[in-house]
Structures are given as structure tokens and as C-alpha cells.
Amino acid sequence: MAASGRELVRTERHLWRFNESLLAGTRDLSMAILVTGGAGYIGSHTVRLLRKLGRPVVVLDSLESGYAPAVGDVPLVVGDIADDGLVASIVAKDNVDAVLHFAGYKAAGESMRQPGR
Ligand SMILES: NC(=O)c1ccc[n+]([C@@H]2O[C@H](COP(=O)([O-])OP(=O)(O)OC[C@H]3O[C@@H](n4cnc5c(N)ncnc54)[C@H](O)[C@@H]3O)[C@@H](O)[C@H]2O)c1
């Protein structure tokens, strides 16, 4: 979990822009944003910022390396992003119309040793 403060500032700036583009559009703002990997480092900060912006959020995370309490009071679905049926059911049930995707592996060394993972 070695994200620098600069990464978080950049993430926050992108999120404000993302939210502004939503507000500028004709979208129904009651619809939810699905955050994959929302129990991880970048994802959980993103969830917190989206909640500050008043956006409905739902998290999909396998908890392979995530931390469930980091999601707070946001609905957390524990599962794999590769499970198409699960993703489709979340999108339908939670009225999702946007996805922020942070689920993944991040260790550079591991990506060299196991590139197919
Ligand atoms: N941390 C950083 O400094 C940084 C900087 C730039 C980009 N990124 C990228 O952002 C993404 C998230 O990074 P992070 O630091 O938050 O990592 P993290 O390991 O803290 O979070 C990743 C989350 O994804 C979940 N996850 C992994 N595979 C999954 C799957 N198949 N289905 C559902 N959930 C799954 C994990 O359980 C974990 O909660 C990665 O792609 C990383 O490369 C991170």
C-alpha cells in the first residue's frame, strides 16, 4: 500500500472532474456508481470522496487484499469482477450507470513473475 499523497491528490482531482461531467450531463444523479476494488487503497478513498459528493455507491471487491471496514456504510458485494452474472445483477439491482474500476493486482514484481495472473 505504497500510494503517495500525490497519487491521492491526483485521484481526487480526477473525481471532481468526473463528478462535474456527470452534473453537466443529463444523467439521473440518483443512479449509483459501482466501484470495483472499493475495499482497496485507492478504491476506498474513492468511495469516501464519492460519498462526500453525495453519490450513491456500491462496491464489488473479492477482499483478496481489501479490507471490508474501509468501505464504511456503503453496500459491499464480495465477489470477483470476472463473474459476469454477478456484475450484471449488481448493475440491475443497484441501478448502476457508471463504473470506476480499481480491482486488480498492483505489485510490479509479481507482474514480472506471473504476467498471466
Ligand atoms: N496504489 C497506488 O499507488 C496506485 C497508483 C496508480 C495506479 N494504481 C492502480 O490502482 C488499482 C488499485 O490499486 P490499490 O493500491 O488500491 O490496490 P489494492 O490492492 O489496495 O486494491 C485492489 C482491490 O481490488 C480487489 N480485487 C483484486 N482482484 C479482484 C477481483 N478479481 N475481483 C474483485 N476485486 C478484486 C482487492 O481485494 C483489493 O481490495 C490497481 O490497478 C493499481 O495498479 C495504484
The ligand as an SDF file (V2000), in Angstrom:
LIG
                    3D

 44 48  0  0  0  0  0  0  0  0999 V2000
   -1.6160    2.3560   -5.0270 N   0  0  0  0  0  0  0  0  0  0  0  0
   -1.0640    3.1350   -5.9510 C   0  0  0  0  0  0  0  0  0  0  0  0
   -0.1400    3.9590   -5.6960 O   0  0  0  0  0  0  0  0  0  0  0  0
   -1.5400    3.1030   -7.3740 C   0  0  0  0  0  0  0  0  0  0  0  0
   -1.0710    4.0820   -8.2650 C   0  0  0  0  0  0  0  0  0  0  0  0
   -1.5270    4.0430   -9.5900 C   0  0  0  0  0  0  0  0  0  0  0  0
   -2.4150    3.0660  -10.0140 C   0  0  0  0  0  0  0  0  0  0  0  0
   -2.8310    2.1370   -9.1180 N   0  0  0  0  0  0  0  0  0  0  0  0
   -3.7360    1.1040   -9.6070 C   0  0  0  0  0  0  0  0  0  0  0  0
   -4.9990    1.2260   -8.9570 O   0  0  0  0  0  0  0  0  0  0  0  0
   -5.5490   -0.0800   -8.7770 C   0  0  0  0  0  0  0  0  0  0  0  0
   -5.8440   -0.2950   -7.2890 C   0  0  0  0  0  0  0  0  0  0  0  0
   -4.6350   -0.1290   -6.5530 O   0  0  0  0  0  0  0  0  0  0  0  0
   -4.6620   -0.1870   -4.9590 P   0  0  0  0  0  0  0  0  0  0  0  0
   -3.3870    0.4060   -4.4830 O   0  0  0  0  0  0  0  0  0  0  0  0
   -5.9390    0.3750   -4.4540 O   0  0  0  0  0  0  0  0  0  0  0  0
   -4.6090   -1.7810   -4.7510 O   0  0  0  0  0  0  0  0  0  0  0  0
   -5.2540   -2.6310   -3.5660 P   0  0  0  0  0  0  0  0  0  0  0  0
   -4.6120   -3.9810   -3.6170 O   0  0  0  0  0  0  0  0  0  0  0  0
   -5.2200   -1.8780   -2.2880 O   0  0  0  0  0  0  0  0  0  0  0  0
   -6.7730   -2.7420   -4.0260 O   0  0  0  0  0  0  0  0  0  0  0  0
   -7.1900   -3.6160   -5.0460 C   0  0  0  0  0  0  0  0  0  0  0  0
   -8.5160   -4.1730   -4.5930 C   0  0  0  0  0  0  0  0  0  0  0  0
   -9.0150   -4.9840   -5.6530 O   0  0  0  0  0  0  0  0  0  0  0  0
   -9.5660   -6.1670   -5.0860 C   0  0  0  0  0  0  0  0  0  0  0  0
   -9.5260   -7.1770   -6.1360 N   0  0  0  0  0  0  0  0  0  0  0  0
   -8.4210   -7.7450   -6.7320 C   0  0  0  0  0  0  0  0  0  0  0  0
   -8.8000   -8.6150   -7.6650 N   0  0  0  0  0  0  0  0  0  0  0  0
  -10.1730   -8.6010   -7.7030 C   0  0  0  0  0  0  0  0  0  0  0  0
  -11.1480   -9.2840   -8.4770 C   0  0  0  0  0  0  0  0  0  0  0  0
  -10.7980  -10.1600   -9.4300 N   0  0  0  0  0  0  0  0  0  0  0  0
  -12.4580   -9.0300   -8.2440 N   0  0  0  0  0  0  0  0  0  0  0  0
  -12.8270   -8.1370   -7.2830 C   0  0  0  0  0  0  0  0  0  0  0  0
  -11.9400   -7.4700   -6.5040 N   0  0  0  0  0  0  0  0  0  0  0  0
  -10.6230   -7.6930   -6.7120 C   0  0  0  0  0  0  0  0  0  0  0  0
   -8.6940   -6.4620   -3.8790 C   0  0  0  0  0  0  0  0  0  0  0  0
   -9.3360   -7.2930   -2.9150 O   0  0  0  0  0  0  0  0  0  0  0  0
   -8.4170   -5.0610   -3.3500 C   0  0  0  0  0  0  0  0  0  0  0  0
   -9.3750   -4.6440   -2.3990 O   0  0  0  0  0  0  0  0  0  0  0  0
   -4.5240   -1.0880   -9.3330 C   0  0  0  0  0  0  0  0  0  0  0  0
   -4.8660   -1.3830  -10.6720 O   0  0  0  0  0  0  0  0  0  0  0  0
   -3.2310   -0.3020   -9.2990 C   0  0  0  0  0  0  0  0  0  0  0  0
   -2.3100   -0.7590  -10.2630 O   0  0  0  0  0  0  0  0  0  0  0  0
   -2.4350    2.1410   -7.8100 C   0  0  0  0  0  0  0  0  0  0  0  0
  1  2  1  0
  2  3  2  0
  2  4  1  0
  4  5  1  0
  4 44  2  0
  5  6  2  0
  6  7  1  0
  7  8  2  0
  8  9  1  0
  8 44  1  0
  9 10  1  0
  9 42  1  0
 10 11  1  0
 11 12  1  0
 11 40  1  0
 12 13  1  0
 13 14  1  0
 14 15  2  0
 14 16  1  0
 14 17  1  0
 17 18  1  0
 18 19  2  0
 18 20  1  0
 18 21  1  0
 21 22  1  0
 22 23  1  0
 23 24  1  0
 23 38  1  0
 24 25  1  0
 25 26  1  0
 25 36  1  0
 26 27  1  0
 26 35  1  0
 27 28  2  0
 28 29  1  0
 29 30  1  0
 29 35  2  0
 30 31  1  0
 30 32  2  0
 32 33  1  0
 33 34  2  0
 34 35  1  0
 36 37  1  0
 36 38  1  0
 38 39  1  0
 40 41  1  0
 40 42  1  0
 42 43  1  0
M  CHG  2   8   1  16  -1
M  END
$$$$
